[in-house]
């Protein structure tokens, strides 16, 4: 399977040559070329829907929500919760964030998915086609998700800045 770099290089060379790309241009009966149909993941040769397509925002947010609730529950087992005390709630929040971070990094780097992602049928994949995301990419991606802003800035392929920096994409598994 060609890598993303091979596909981009091939497209660039085709564009420079003008041959294959120009020959494949179709023209309607009125003499106007139709606008190309674009779907998320098309430039990575991913399907429009189903297994291997780019995951939607609802599934991604749902997976994040499941992971946050799981992290909160795990942290609450070790931190005494005292409602009404701001410092106790803040301590629980810090431990929950650390737990979420560990769940996210471990799950993403070794398995390509967190428990919430598995539950909702999505996974994180590297663009170069390697089987695992790796620890450093997972750490970088989790830090950027925790900062929130990079995760809410999207492109046409539904990749947030955290995915762009880590060279990853979130795909549907079912």
MOHUWO-V564417 format. One record per helix or strand of 3 or more residues. SS is the DSSP state (a for helix, b for strand). FROM is the first residue (numbers start at 1). LEN is the number of residues. Records with the same first field share a line. If there is no record, write none. Layout:
SS->FROM-LEN ; FROM-LEN
This chain:
a->4-14 ; 20-4 ; 42-3 ; 57-22 ; 86-26 ; 115-6 ; 135-12 ; 149-4 ; 161-6
b->122-5 ; 168-5
